[in-house]
Structure formats: C-alpha cells, structure tokens
C-alpha cells in the first residue's frame, strides 16, 4: 500500500506522517517513509537528526546509480520505520518535483519498493504542481491534513482537485481528511457539505504532539516515558487501522475556488461568528 500525505504548509503533516508510520509498524507492517520536501526534515521525529538526502548521495556518486547501495539512502528510524529524504535543489534553483521523480527511480532500481508493506510519501506543503503531485502517480491513497481554518481548507480543496485529476489515469483514491490541532470542526463540516469526503480522524489541540516535534520524537516514543499519553497514540492507531482495512476511498470533486471562498467567508461573517464589542 502506498500513501501520499498532503496539506497546507505548517499544518503538521510531517508530525502526523511519522506517527502514522509508527502506528502502521505497531500493526506489524514494514514501513518506509519518504520525505518529499527540500527542507529534508520529514523523518526528523523518527530518526532524531537530518538524514542524508537522495540528491546529496547521487551528487556524491556523480549520479552513478549503480554505485548507490540501500544503506546509503535508507535509514532506520524509531519503531523499525525506515526513512528516506529526497532533498532538493538549492533555494531558487531547479525543480524539487524532479528530485521526487529521481528518488522513486533510485528506490525502484534498489528494489526498495518490494521490501515494504506500506510506503508513505510526506509531500511538501500545499504545492500541487506537476512535480510535487508526482507521488500521486504511485499512491493508492491520498490523505489530506487540515485544520478548522480557512487557509488549510482552501489548500485541501486544491489538493482534492489534484486527486480528481490524477484519478483519471491512476488507481488513486482519497482516503480522507485528517483534522489536526482542531479544537472545533464546524468549518470542516461546512466544507464537507459541499465536498463530501471521508474524515479519518480529528485530533484536538494537544500540546504534547507539538512538543514531540520539538524533541525530535514521535508521540509513541514519548509515551514510553509518559504512559498517560497512550490515548493520544490511539488517534494514530485508529487512522492506521482504517487504512489497513483498505477503504474504498473516493474520487472527490472539488468546489470552485470562488464558490469555496464565498462559502467559507460567509461562515466567518455570519452573525454568530462575529465578535461584538
């Protein structure tokens, strides 16, 4: 099973991805997480450091793919999750999406895709240009991380459009939304009235999750020292269980940008949403 995780930049995709990867490993699956962001920090909470990237390794080998070994680019993280970082070109130069393609090419040559039950792509921000939409070419399911805010849902809607487009030629489905750092979900529910898609989980505002990122650890690892957090781990295990059940998923139809802007703006401007002096 191949998963592609998207969402607005800064919404908590990498933290969510790492915890889902560990949850899947806890269910007995062999998991490879591939960071698809030039910042190369997707797997930081799994490994505790910034691992060498695919692009750096290829440059060091003068792009001789035959000289690259799995141990050069695949690093073992917490819970037995293996980790890869695609990396990217210098800021303002080159195409990060091209690097994603090179990463997949190299891993296929190393037969890495055959070694895992689950491959999870953690993809840069809400960029859905052709290059950064490339992981959707390989994925069985897309997962969208959002919160209860305007910007995140607007980005989610654009990702929904990318899923619909890719599903024309690939066996791709949207598994659902994951609400993150969401004290309320009223705006999410308003969006779902227009774009009905599954919701896999809604995580409330949990400070321990934010702190885990700062510490460079998954919530599962922190839970070893703080057993009271076992209920927080349960959110991610629930997502893992739903994915392992191989849901049917959906081919969604996005809302038009102007319609969505109007829908979400009207919600904010409704009398009950306007604070009174």
Buried (B, 14 or more C-beta within 10 A) or exposed (E): BBBBBBBBEEBBBBBBBBBBBBBBBBBEBBBBBBBBBBBBBBBBBBBBEBBBBBBBBBEEBEEEEEEBEBEBBBBEBBBBBBBBBBBBEEEEEEBBBBBBBBBBEBBEEBEBEEBBBBBBBBBBBBBBEEBBBBBBBBBBBBBBBBBBBBBBBBBBBBBBBBBBBBBEEBEBBBBBBBBBBBEEBEBBEBBBEBBEBBBBBBBBEBEBBEEBBEEBBBBBBBBEEEEEBEEBBEBBBEBBEBBBEEBEBBBBEBBEEEEBBEBBEEBEEEEEEEEEE
